[in-house]
Amino acid sequence: MLDPKFVLENIDLVLRKTRSRGVPIDLSEFIRLSETKRETLRRAEDLRARRNKASEEVARLKREKGDASAIIAEMKGVGDEIKTLEEDLKALDEKIRLTLLTIPNPPHDSVPVGPDASANVEVRRFGDPPSFDFEPLPHWDVGTNLGILDFERAAKITGSRFTVSLGAAARMERALISFMLDLHTRERGFREVLPPFIANATSLTGTGNLPKFAADLFKLEGLPWYLVPTAEVPLTNYYRDEILDGTVLPQRFAAYTPCFRSEAGSYGKDIRGLIRQHQFNKVEMMVFSRPETSFDELEWMTASGEEVLKRLGLAYRVVALSTGDMGFASQKTYDIEVWMPTRQGYMEISSCSNCGDFQARRSNIRFRREPKAKPEFVHTLNGSGLAVGRTVAAILENYQQKDGTVIIPDRLRPYMDGLDRIVR
């Protein structure tokens, strides 16, 4: 959420920045509500000053044994009017808050401007895509042929966009989760967290999922809870409504959770395989940072995600997302894209974002630089480290062999009891 004072003082800037996302917004209601609040506040302050002056007059009359009954009666009406105005101010504040909740985070000046993914800018590449002396199969065929992925029975159990992983595929998911968490916690300075997989509406509002993206969530019927779309939600809200000691920042968290998404509006896109599922596993990175170091933390987080792919021997690239391709809460985002042979191109496997103080304002997460210093909003960052199902898909495609088997990357073998190859 944006600072209402900042928005009022920078209307043209906010409009220009948000429109660069391809999301035209109308601030006229916000301006009208703000002007009404200002006038209501002025009226309440005038009445309070009048009441204070009258109180002094009543005290003087009482000292002089005079009659103050008329003034007291008049002030009762003034008090009632002040109470009404205070209730109006609370209602106006809530309306202004709800209006601000629908406004996306303005992009940072370093973000490339463009309408969609076509304007994304490649930052760097690592590794060479594998070459094959046969026609490589898509990962869903590789997994089905090996008997380790079952989409048909998953659809019977639940519906489309669910998968049953069996044998080596199930073991690989578990191995990747452990491998990623070990890397992030032992070498990259993240602290492991196992959070709830269910969150309330306040938590989802804090991260920006609500109210704007309710259709993307799975709500539990008859309960005030939602299945988490990502560990970003519980991790960000860990410090909601708290003031942190600035000397302990940055704080870096890493968590495994299953993730649940309705994928509203994505029908027909990546409907086969493990790429766009309603339920999937993910290791998430989360950082609480001081404002002046948050972009350094973004680089560190992105490098942490890259390190997973480097050690798995998977070719990838990093792209800076354009204004029109970024998420609602992000100020700047890097996507890490892994090479997929059957696409003859790269596919997103991680998205690392600096949200600035956007989520912190919604969640009221602040810090003090010194014990008696004025509290400031922290900056929050989040990123996949990595999406586990997509990593499985990348391994199945990049390490497939002509005989239909799949080689296990060297660094993953210790997590799979030394298994070096998946065979049927």
C-alpha positions in Angstrom: 0.0 0.0 0.0 1.2 3.5 -0.8 1.6 6.3 1.7 -1.5 8.5 1.2 0.5 11.7 1.8 3.0 10.6 -0.9 0.1 9.9 -3.3 -1.5 13.3 -2.7 1.8 15.1 -3.1 2.8 13.1 -6.3 -0.5 12.5 -8.2 1.1 12.8 -11.6 4.1 10.6 -10.7 1.9 7.9 -9.3 -0.4 8.0 -12.3 2.5 7.8 -14.7 4.3 5.0 -12.9 1.2 2.8 -12.4 0.1 3.4 -16.0 3.5 2.2 -17.2 2.3 -1.2 -15.8 -0.5 -1.2 -18.4 -3.0 -0.8 -15.5 -4.8 2.5 -15.8 -6.0 3.7 -12.4 -8.4 6.5 -11.4 -7.3 8.6 -8.4 -10.3 10.9 -8.5 -12.1 9.0 -5.7 -9.0 9.0 -3.6 -8.6 12.8 -4.2 -12.2 13.4 -3.4 -12.1 11.4 -0.2 -8.8 13.1 0.9 -10.3 16.5 0.3 -13.4 15.6 2.3 -11.2 14.3 5.1 -9.2 17.4 5.1 -12.4 19.6 5.4 -13.9 17.3 8.0 -10.7 17.4 10.1 -10.5 21.2 9.8 -14.1 21.5 11.0 -13.4 19.1 13.9 -10.3 21.1 14.9 -12.3 24.4 14.8 -15.0 23.0 17.0 -12.4 21.6 19.5 -10.8 25.1 19.6 -14.2 26.6 20.2 -14.9 24.1 23.0 -11.6 24.8 24.7 -12.2 28.5 24.6 -15.7 28.0 26.0 -14.3 25.8 28.8 -12.0 28.6 29.8 -15.0 31.0 29.8 -17.1 28.5 31.9 -14.3 28.2 34.4 -14.0 32.0 34.7 -17.8 32.4 35.2 -17.8 29.8 37.9 -15.0 31.5 39.7 -16.9 34.8 39.6 -20.2 33.0 40.6 -21.7 33.8 37.2 -24.2 31.8 35.2 -22.5 29.4 32.7 -25.6 27.2 31.9 -26.1 28.7 28.4 -22.5 28.0 27.4 -22.6 24.5 28.9 -25.8 23.7 27.0 -24.3 25.1 23.8 -21.1 23.1 24.3 -23.1 19.8 24.7 -24.2 20.3 21.1 -20.7 21.1 20.0 -19.4 17.9 21.7 -22.1 15.9 19.9 -21.0 17.4 16.6 -17.3 16.7 17.3 -18.2 13.0 18.1 -20.1 12.8 14.7 -17.2 14.3 12.8 -14.7 11.9 14.5 -16.9 8.9 13.4 -16.9 10.4 9.9 -13.1 10.7 9.9 -12.8 7.0 10.8 -15.1 6.1 8.0 -13.2 8.2 5.6 -9.9 6.7 6.7 -11.2 3.2 6.0 -12.5 4.3 2.5 -9.2 5.8 1.7 -7.4 2.7 2.9 -9.6 0.4 0.7 -9.0 2.7 -2.3 -5.2 2.5 -1.7 -5.3 -1.3 -1.4 -6.2 -1.5 -5.1 -3.3 0.6 -6.4 -0.2 -1.4 -7.5 3.3 -0.6 -6.4 4.9 2.0 -8.7 7.9 0.5 -10.5 11.4 1.5 -9.5 13.2 3.8 -11.9 15.6 1.0 -12.9 12.8 -1.2 -14.3 12.5 -1.4 -18.1 9.3 0.2 -19.3 7.1 -1.9 -21.6 3.6 -3.4 -21.9 4.4 -7.1 -21.3 7.1 -9.8 -21.3 8.3 -8.7 -24.8 9.9 -5.7 -23.0 11.8 -7.8 -20.4 15.6 -7.3 -20.5 18.0 -10.2 -20.3 20.7 -9.5 -17.6 22.9 -12.6 -17.8 23.1 -16.3 -18.8 24.7 -19.3 -17.4 25.5 -22.7 -19.0 25.0 -24.1 -22.4 21.7 -25.9 -23.3 22.2 -29.6 -23.8 22.4 -31.1 -27.3 20.6 -34.3 -28.2 21.2 -36.9 -31.0 17.4 -37.7 -30.8 14.2 -35.8 -30.5 13.8 -34.9 -26.8 10.4 -35.6 -25.2 8.4 -33.2 -23.1 8.8 -33.9 -19.4 5.2 -35.3 -19.1 6.0 -38.0 -21.6 9.3 -38.7 -20.0 7.7 -39.1 -16.6 4.7 -41.1 -17.9 7.0 -43.5 -19.9 9.1 -44.1 -16.8 6.0 -44.7 -14.7 6.8 -41.9 -12.2 4.2 -39.3 -13.2 0.5 -40.1 -13.3 -1.8 -37.4 -14.6 -4.8 -39.5 -15.4 -5.3 -41.0 -11.9 -4.6 -37.6 -10.4 -7.5 -36.2 -12.4 -9.7 -39.1 -11.2 -8.7 -38.3 -7.6 -9.2 -34.5 -7.8 -9.4 -33.0 -11.3 -7.2 -31.5 -14.0 -3.9 -29.8 -13.1 -3.0 -32.2 -10.4 -0.3 -34.9 -10.5 0.5 -38.1 -8.7 4.3 -38.5 -8.4 5.6 -42.0 -7.8 8.9 -43.7 -7.0 11.8 -41.7 -8.2 9.7 -38.6 -9.0 8.3 -38.4 -5.5 11.8 -39.0 -4.1 13.2 -36.3 -6.3 10.7 -33.7 -5.0 11.7 -34.5 -1.5 15.3 -34.5 -2.4 15.1 -31.1 -4.1 13.3 -29.6 -1.1 16.1 -30.7 1.2 18.8 -29.8 -1.2 17.4 -26.3 -1.7 16.9 -25.7 2.0 20.3 -26.9 2.9 21.9 -24.6 0.3 20.0 -21.5 1.4 20.4 -22.1 5.2 23.9 -23.5 5.4 25.6 -21.3 2.8 23.4 -18.3 1.9 22.4 -17.0 5.4 18.7 -17.9 5.4 16.9 -19.2 8.5 14.7 -22.2 7.9 11.0 -21.8 8.8 8.1 -24.2 8.7 5.0 -21.9 8.7 1.3 -22.7 8.6 0.0 -23.7 5.2 -3.3 -21.8 5.9 -3.6 -18.0 6.3 -6.3 -15.6 7.2 -7.6 -12.7 5.1 -5.5 -10.1 7.0 -2.3 -12.0 6.1 -3.3 -12.2 2.4 -4.2 -8.5 2.4 -0.8 -7.7 3.8 1.0 -9.3 0.9 -1.3 -7.9 -1.7 -3.2 -11.0 -2.6 -6.4 -9.5 -1.3 -8.7 -7.9 -2.1 -7.6 -7.6 -5.8 -6.8 -11.2 -6.5 -9.3 -13.2 -4.5 -10.2 -15.3 -7.6 -6.7 -16.8 -7.6 -7.1 -18.2 -4.1 -8.7 -21.3 -2.6 -10.9 -20.3 0.4 -11.9 -22.9 3.0 -15.7 -23.2 3.0 -17.3 -22.0 6.1 -14.0 -20.8 7.6 -12.2 -17.4 7.5 -9.0 -19.1 6.1 -7.3 -19.6 2.7 -4.8 -22.2 1.5 -1.5 -20.3 1.0 -0.6 -19.5 -2.7 3.0 -19.2 -1.6 5.1 -19.2 1.6 5.6 -15.5 1.0 2.2 -15.0 2.8 2.9 -16.5 6.2 6.6 -15.4 6.1 5.8 -11.7 5.4 3.1 -11.7 8.1 5.4 -13.2 10.8 6.2 -9.7 12.0 2.9 -8.1 11.2 2.1 -5.2 13.6 5.5 -5.3 15.1 8.4 -2.9 15.5 11.8 -4.6 14.9 15.2 -3.7 16.3 17.0 -2.3 13.3 20.3 -3.9 14.4 18.9 -7.4 13.6 18.2 -6.5 9.9 18.4 -7.9 7.4 16.5 -11.1 8.4 16.4 -13.8 5.8 14.0 -16.7 6.0 13.6 -19.8 3.8 10.6 -22.1 3.9 9.1 -25.1 2.2 5.3 -25.1 1.7 2.9 -26.7 -0.7 1.3 -23.9 -2.7 -2.3 -23.7 -3.9 -3.6 -21.6 -6.8 -6.7 -21.5 -8.8 -4.9 -20.2 -11.8 -7.8 -18.0 -12.7 -7.6 -16.7 -16.2 -4.8 -19.1 -17.3 -6.9 -21.8 -18.9 -5.3 -23.2 -22.0 -1.8 -22.1 -20.8 0.6 -24.9 -19.8 -2.2 -27.2 -19.2 0.0 -30.3 -19.6 2.7 -31.4 -17.2 4.0 -29.9 -14.0 4.3 -26.3 -15.0 1.0 -24.7 -14.0 -0.6 -26.9 -11.3 -3.3 -26.1 -8.7 -1.0 -27.7 -6.1 2.8 -27.6 -6.2 5.8 -27.6 -3.8 8.1 -24.6 -3.5 11.0 -23.4 -1.4 10.5 -19.7 -0.8 13.1 -17.0 0.2 11.9 -14.0 2.2 13.9 -11.0 3.5 13.1 -8.1 5.9 15.6 -5.3 5.1 16.5 -1.7 5.8 15.4 0.5 2.9 19.0 1.5 2.0 20.1 -2.1 1.5 17.0 -3.7 0.0 18.3 -3.7 -3.6 21.5 -5.3 -2.5 19.3 -8.0 -0.8 17.5 -8.4 -4.1 20.8 -9.2 -5.9 21.7 -11.7 -3.1 18.4 -13.4 -3.2 18.5 -13.8 -7.0 22.0 -15.2 -6.8 20.8 -17.7 -4.2 18.1 -18.9 -6.6 20.7 -19.1 -9.4 23.0 -21.2 -7.3 20.5 -24.0 -7.1 20.5 -24.2 -10.9 24.2 -23.9 -11.2 24.7 -26.9 -8.9 22.1 -28.9 -10.7 23.9 -28.2 -14.0 20.9 -26.6 -15.6 21.3 -23.7 -18.1 19.4 -20.6 -17.3 19.1 -16.9 -17.8 18.1 -13.9 -15.6 15.8 -11.3 -16.9 14.6 -8.0 -15.5 10.8 -7.8 -15.8 9.3 -4.8 -17.5 6.8 -2.6 -15.9 3.9 -4.4 -17.7 5.1 -7.8 -16.6 5.7 -7.3 -12.9 3.5 -8.5 -10.0 1.1 -6.2 -8.2 3.2 -5.7 -5.1 6.6 -5.6 -6.7 8.9 -2.6 -7.1 11.4 -4.5 -9.1 11.6 -8.2 -10.2 14.1 -10.5 -11.6 12.9 -13.8 -13.2 15.2 -16.8 -13.3 14.4 -18.8 -16.4 15.6 -22.4 -16.9 16.3 -23.9 -20.3 13.6 -26.4 -21.5 14.7 -28.4 -24.6 11.2 -29.1 -25.9 10.3 -25.4 -25.8 13.7 -24.5 -27.4 13.6 -21.7 -24.9 13.6 -20.6 -21.3 10.9 -21.0 -18.7 10.4 -19.1 -15.5 11.4 -21.1 -12.4 11.9 -18.3 -9.9 10.7 -14.8 -9.5 12.6 -12.6 -7.1 11.1 -9.2 -6.1 11.8 -6.2 -4.0 8.5 -4.8 -2.7 10.0 -1.8 -1.0 7.7 -0.7 1.9 4.5 -1.6 -0.1 3.8 -4.8 1.9 5.2 -3.4 5.1 2.6 -0.6 5.1 -0.2 -3.0 4.5 1.1 -5.3 7.3 2.4 -2.5 9.6 5.9 -3.9 9.9 8.4 -1.3 11.1 11.9 -1.0 12.7 13.9 1.5 14.8 17.4 2.4 13.9 18.0 3.3 17.6 16.0 2.5 20.7 14.2 5.9 20.8 14.2 6.6 17.1 11.0 7.1 15.1 9.8 3.8 13.6 10.3 3.4 9.8 8.7 0.8 7.5 11.0 -2.1 6.6 11.4 -3.3 3.0 10.2 -6.8 2.2 11.6 -9.1 -0.5 10.5 -12.5 -1.7 11.6 -15.1 -4.3 11.4 -18.7 -5.2 14.3 -20.8 -4.4 13.0 -22.7 -6.4 9.6 -24.0 -7.6 10.1 -27.7 -7.0 7.8 -29.2 -9.7 9.3 -27.0 -12.4 12.8 -28.1 -11.3 11.7 -31.7 -11.7 10.4 -30.9 -15.1 13.7 -29.3 -16.1 15.7 -32.3 -14.9 13.5 -34.8 -16.7 13.8 -32.8 -20.0 17.5 -31.8 -19.8 18.9 -35.0 -18.5 16.8 -37.5 -20.5 18.6 -40.2 -22.5 18.0 -41.8 -25.8 16.9 -45.1 -24.1 14.2 -43.2 -22.1 16.1 -43.1 -18.8 17.0 -39.9 -17.0 20.4 -39.1 -15.4 20.3 -37.7 -11.8 22.4 -34.5 -11.5 25.5 -35.3 -9.4 24.8 -32.8 -6.6 21.3 -34.4 -6.1 22.5 -38.0 -5.8 23.4 -37.9 -2.1 19.8 -36.8 -1.4 18.5 -39.8 -3.4 20.6 -42.5 -1.7 23.2 -42.4 -4.5 20.7 -43.1 -7.3 22.3 -42.0 -10.5 19.7 -42.8 -13.1 15.9 -43.2 -13.3 14.8 -46.3 -15.2 11.4 -47.8 -15.7 
